[in-house]
Amino acid sequence: MRSSDSGQRSSFRLRLVRVRIQSDPAVMEFRSIWEQVGSMEGRAFSTGRGDSFTYRYRKTYIVVSPGEQSIPRTNFEKVWRFRQQNDSRAPTPVQGVKFIEAILWDPRLMGS
């Protein structure tokens, strides 16, 4: 097998994986959730213990204030997937889980 054939096959597999991911309803639904998280940037939220916070939205993460903690989008997706499986417990350990839950469980998220 020539190396160019191998490269073409790898490229084809990568395109195929991208198409599958982009057409996966769960992936598309989470993208919508993440966009809604972005639209709520700067609003006040409260954790389960009553700690108030806001956040700044970036394409692949948020920055919580006070404290300036960065929380990646992938952590939101992990917690969201657990929620979709009707598992009320968050996956452990996930950085920023108290902030993620406060945002994802906020009734404004679905209404925005």
C-alpha positions in Angstrom: 0.0 0.0 0.0 1.3 3.4 -0.9 1.4 6.1 1.8 -0.8 8.4 -0.3 -3.6 5.7 -0.2 -3.3 5.5 3.5 -3.5 9.2 3.8 -6.6 9.3 1.7 -8.3 6.6 3.7 -7.5 8.5 7.0 -8.9 11.7 5.5 -12.1 9.9 4.4 -12.5 8.3 7.9 -12.1 11.7 9.5 -14.7 13.3 7.2 -17.1 10.4 7.9 -16.7 10.8 11.7 -17.4 14.6 11.3 -20.6 13.9 9.4 -21.8 11.4 12.0 -21.0 13.8 14.9 -22.7 16.7 13.1 -25.8 14.7 12.4 -26.0 13.2 15.9 -29.2 14.7 17.5 -27.6 14.7 21.0 -24.6 16.7 19.7 -26.9 19.1 17.9 -29.1 19.5 21.0 -26.1 20.3 23.2 -24.9 22.9 20.7 -28.2 24.6 21.2 -27.8 24.4 24.9 -24.3 25.9 24.7 -25.6 28.8 22.6 -28.2 29.5 25.2 -25.5 29.4 27.9 -23.8 32.1 25.8 -26.9 34.2 25.5 -27.2 34.3 29.3 -23.7 35.7 29.9 -23.6 38.3 32.6 -26.8 37.3 34.3 -26.8 36.5 38.0 -27.0 32.8 39.1 -27.0 31.1 42.4 -25.5 27.7 43.4 -27.4 25.2 45.5 -25.8 26.7 48.6 -26.9 30.2 47.7 -23.6 31.5 46.4 -24.2 34.2 43.7 -22.1 34.4 40.6 -22.0 35.6 37.0 -19.9 34.4 34.1 -18.3 35.6 30.9 -18.8 33.4 27.9 -16.1 32.3 25.4 -16.5 30.0 22.5 -15.2 26.9 24.4 -15.4 27.9 28.0 -16.9 30.3 30.6 -15.1 32.3 33.3 -17.0 32.5 36.6 -17.0 35.6 38.7 -16.1 36.0 41.5 -13.1 33.8 41.5 -12.2 33.8 37.8 -12.5 30.1 37.5 -12.5 28.8 33.8 -14.9 25.9 33.1 -14.6 24.2 29.7 -17.6 23.5 27.5 -16.7 19.8 27.6 -17.5 19.8 31.4 -20.9 21.2 30.6 -21.5 18.5 28.1 -20.6 15.8 30.6 -23.0 17.0 33.2 -25.7 17.6 30.5 -25.3 14.0 29.2 -25.8 12.7 32.8 -28.9 14.9 33.0 -30.3 13.4 29.8 -29.8 9.9 31.3 -32.1 10.9 34.2 -29.2 10.7 36.6 -29.6 13.5 39.1 -26.0 13.0 40.3 -23.3 14.9 38.4 -20.4 12.8 37.1 -17.5 13.1 39.5 -15.1 14.7 39.5 -16.0 17.5 37.2 -14.4 20.9 37.6 -17.0 23.6 38.3 -19.9 21.2 38.7 -21.8 23.5 41.2 -21.7 26.3 38.7 -22.6 24.1 35.8 -25.6 22.6 37.6 -26.7 26.1 38.6 -26.7 27.2 34.9 -28.1 24.0 33.4 -30.9 23.6 35.9 -31.9 27.3 35.8 -35.4 27.6 34.3 -34.3 30.6 32.2 -32.0 28.4 30.2 -34.8 26.7 28.3 -36.8 29.9 28.1 -34.1 32.1 26.6 
